[in-house]
Amino acid sequence: MVALIHAAQLLSNKAVISFYGAIGNDKAGENIREIIRETPVSVNHLKIVNYTSPTTHVLSDPAFNNGHGERTFIHNIGAAWKIYPDDLDENFYKADINVFGGTALTPNIHDHLSDLLAKAKQNNCISIVNTVFDFRSEKSNPGKRWKLVRDDESFRKIDILLMDLEEALKISGTSNVENAADFFIQTGVSSFVITNGASPVWIFSDGCLFKKLPLIQLPTSENVLSELKYNTGLAGDTTGCGDNLVGGIIASVAWQLAKKRPGKLDLIEACSWGIASGGFACFYIGGTFIEGKAGEKFNLIKPYYKLYRKQIQNLI
């Protein structure tokens, strides 16, 4: 949800972004709806069920890792048990882009992800999968590989796979980022991004959606890290950095698709918006930024995007 809100704010009414999900008919659900009403995201496909709304308690330590921050999450799936594959109607598959976000927190979607990716591919949709800590897999099989899709062949149906390092290692069943990256390349994921907090980001493209790009690393934003270190008046945390990175990439893909055909998109450009967006999320509390007017967040992030492009100009 946070990623879609951010993407919608960057696109600023130049695209229709709809959220498919389920929340409870309770106070928490009403609070969620009130927040979403202040964003450009359409919730016409949001189910309201007689169940406890999904909630996450975030234990945040902004001072961790020399001020780079870290969080621990306590999650209740709740009403997210009540979203099913059949809830993804034909309008979902008429979209240019399908985003399967944090499906491990929506069990009935997660357990049928291979079928949903296949249907998206049949309808010529671009499929973006962004992962989340898989509490169910870790609880049922501690220390074992997580099951994202039914079989390794299904990875070929993913156009963009976005993960943090822990998720990449657990999904691939490997012990280091190089082996994880090789796993995703060998299983046919078209492109992927692996983040690791304030450490460099690993990216790859096989040339089908984005221009061909070997496995490389991109740095995080020096300007964001500098502000976090020296501007002690900032009152933010790292909650939502990953979601906002995803939202920035989604928005960039949408912008690029309006001008270029698949195979010509630029993954570094998309990641530049993602990295600037994820960094900016450190400047406020929580993952969702409520705009005072349309375009506000885009205008706040654009300077960080430009500074980041300047930072990496000798790397690309």
N, C-alpha and C positions, 0 to 999 in steps of 0.2 A: 504494500500500500504506500509506504513512504517513498519508494522508488518511483511509483507511478505519479504521485503528487508532484515530486520534483520534476519529472519529465514534462508533465503538463504545465507546470509553471514556466519552465524554460521555453516551451513551444508557444505558450501564451496565446491560446485560442486559434493557433494555426493548424491544429490537429484535434481530433476527438479521441480522448482516452477514457475507456470504460473499465471499471473494476468489477470483477466477478468474485464473489466471496459470500461469507455468511457471518452474521453477528447475532447476539442474543437480544431478546426483547427485555432488556434490563437497563439499569442506570449506566453501566459501562458502555453498552451499545448505543445509548442515546448520546453519550459524550463523544463517542467515535463519529456518529453521524453529524453532530454539531461541528466537529473539526473539518470533516470532509466537505460540508456545505460551504466552507470558507475557501475552498480550493477549486481549480478548474476540472477536477475529475468527475465524470458521470458515475452515479451509483444506481442507475436504473436496473442493474442486474445484481444488486446486493440483496441477499436473502436475509430476512429477519425471522428467527426461529425461537421457539420457547426452550432456550438452552442458555447456559452461561456464556457470555461473550469471551472470545479469546483474550487473554491478558498475558503480559510479560512484565515481571518486576526486574528492573535493571539496577544492578549494583555497580555504580560507576566510580572509578578512581582516576580523575584527570591527572594526578601527579605521577602515575605509574610510568616506568620506562623514561625517566628524565623529562616528564611532562608530556609525553606523547599519548598517554592515557590507555586505559583498558576497562573492559566491562565484563560482568558475569550476569547471565540471564536465568531467570526462573520462569518457565513458561507453562501456561495452561491452554491446551488446544481448544477445549470448550466447543463452541458452536461451529468451529472449523471442521469438526467431524461431519457436519451436515451439508457440506458442499460436495457434489458428485459430478462425474464426467458428463451426465446428461444435462447438467445445469449450464454447460458451455454450449450455447445454442448456435444456430447457423450464423448469426451475426458475428459471433466470436471468430468464426473461421472465414468470414468475409473481410476481416481486417488485414491490413498490409503486414502488421507485426503482431505476433502472439507472444506474450511474456508469461512464462511459467515461473513465478517468483516464490521462493521459499516453500516449495511444495511439500517438504518434509513436515510442515506445520498444518497441512491440509491432507490428511492420510488417504482419503479416497481418490484424490487427484494424484497424489504421489504414487500410489500403488498401480495406477493405470497410465503413468506418464508416457510409456512407450507407445501406447495406442493413440494418445492425444497428439504426440509428436508426429506420428504417421499420418493422422488425419490433417494436421496442419500442413504437412508436406504435400499431401494430395490436393490441398486447396491453394497451393503456391504461397503460403504464408511464410514469412521469416520468423523462425522460432528462437527466442532468447530464453535461456534457462539460467536463473541466478539462484544459487544454493544458500542453504542455511544449516546451522548445526542440526544434525538428525538425531534428536533426543530418543526417538523410538528405536532406531537401529542400535544406538549406543547402549540403551537399556537392555535390549533383548540379546545382543551379542557384543558385550564389552570388549573393546580392543580389536574387533574384527572390521573387515571392509564394509562400508555402507553401500546399500543398493539404491542407486539413483534411478536406473532404468532396468527393464527386464533382463536384458542381455547386452553384451558389449557391442553387438551389431547396431543396437538402437542409438548409440552415441552418434552414428552417422547422420541422424535426423536432426541434430542440434546445430543451428547456424552460429550461435554465440553462447558460450558457456562461461559464466562469471562466478568465481569462487574466491574465498580466502584460502590461505595456505593450508590450514588445518582441514578444511573441507576437501580441498584437492587431494591431500594425502589419504584421507579416509575413503573417499570415493574411488580413488585409483588403487588403493591397497598397497601404496608404496611408502618409503620412509624419507624421501627427500624430494625437493621441488624438481630437480632435473629428471628423475625417474617418473614423477607424476606427469610432467609435461610430455615426456616421451610416450606415456600410456595414452594420453588424450590425442596425441598426433597419430599414433598407430591405430587407435580405434576409430579414427575418422571424424572427430569433432572438427567442424569447419574452421572455427576460430575460438580462442579462449583467452581469458584474462585471469591471472592469479595474483591476488593482493596479499600483502603481509604487513599490515599496520603502516608504520612510517618507513618501512624498508622498500626497496625497489619493487616494481610491478613487472611480472613476466607476461608477455603477450605473444600470440602466434596467429597466423592466418594461412590457410591453404590456397587462397586465391579465388574461392568460389563466391563469397560475398564481398569481402574486403580484398584489396590488392594483396598479392602473395607477399608474405612477410615471414622470415625465419624466426625462430625463437629468440627474442631479445628482451632486455630489461629496460624499463623506463623508470626514472627517479620519481619520487614524490615531489611536491611543490616546495622549493626552498623558501619562497615568500611566505607561505602558510606556516612552515616550521619556524621561521624567524619571528613572525608575529606572535605565535604561541609562546615563544621563548622570552621575548622582550616586552610584549604588551601585557602587562600584568592586570590590566583592567578588563580583559576579556573574561566573560562569565559563561563559557561554553563547556562542552564535553565531547567525547568521541562517539556518543550514541548516534547512530544513523549515518556515519561516514560511509560505510559500505553501501547502504541503500541509496545514498545520494550519488555515489560513484556510478552505481547501476543506472540511476535515473539520467545522469548526464550522458552516459553512453547511449541509452535509448533515444534521448532527444537528438543527439548527433546523428544516429542512424536514420531517424526520420527526416532530418534536414537534408542529409546526403542523398537519400532515396528520391527526394523531390527533384534532384538535379542529375543524378547518376544512376546507371544500371548496376545490378549486382555484378561483382567482380571488379568494380572500379571504385568502391568505397574505400576510405582511408581509416584503418584501425587506429593509427597513432592519433589522428584527428579526434576520433571518437573517445579515445582514452584521455586525451588532453582535457576535453570537457568533463569527463568522469573524474579525473584527478583533481581538477579545480573545484568541482562540485563537492567531492568528498572532503577536501580540505576546508572549504568554506563551512561545512557542517560543524566543524570544531568551534566555530565562533558563537554558537547559540546552544541553548539547552534542548536536548531531545533531537530527534531526526527531522521533524516537520517544521518548516518555516512558514508562518502565516503572513501572506503579503498584504500590504495596505492598498495596493492597486496592481493591476495586471502588468507584468513585465518588471516588477520591482526586483525580484530575485535574479532574473537574467542580468539586469544592469549591475547588480552587486557582484555577481560572479565573473562577468566578462573581463574586468581588469585582471583578475587572477588567472584566467585562461590566457590572456595576452602575455602576461609575465611568464607563464609556464611555457608557452610556445617559444618565447625568447630564450628561456633557460635551456631548452632542448634543441635549439636550432643547429648546433654543431653535432648532434647525435643522429640526425635524420637526413 
